[in-house]
Amino acid sequence: MSLFTLCFLILCNHLFVMSVTVDFWKLKKKD
């Protein structure tokens, strides 16, 4: 696996985790 592919996967994973975290916080604030 190339370094570029690795960086791309890490970036995608980071964005996914951030979006999930934001959704989680929105649900928590609603209560």
N, C-alpha and C positions, 0 to 999 in steps of 0.2 A: 504494500500500500504506500502511495506517495505521501509526502508531507502535506501537499495541497489538499488531497482527499481527506486526510486526517483532520486538518484544520477546518475543512468544510463540515465534516461530521460533528465536530465539537461545537461549531457555531450553531448548526441546526439544533443540536441537542440543547444548547444553552437557551436558544430562543423558545424552544418547546417548553422547557422547564419554567422559564419566565412567564409565558402565557398561562400555563397551568397554575402557577403561584398567584398570578393576578386574579384569575377566576376564583380561586379558593378564597382570597381575601375579600372579594366582592360578596361571596356567599356568606362569609363570616360577618361582615359588616351589616348585612341585611337583617340578621337576627336581633 
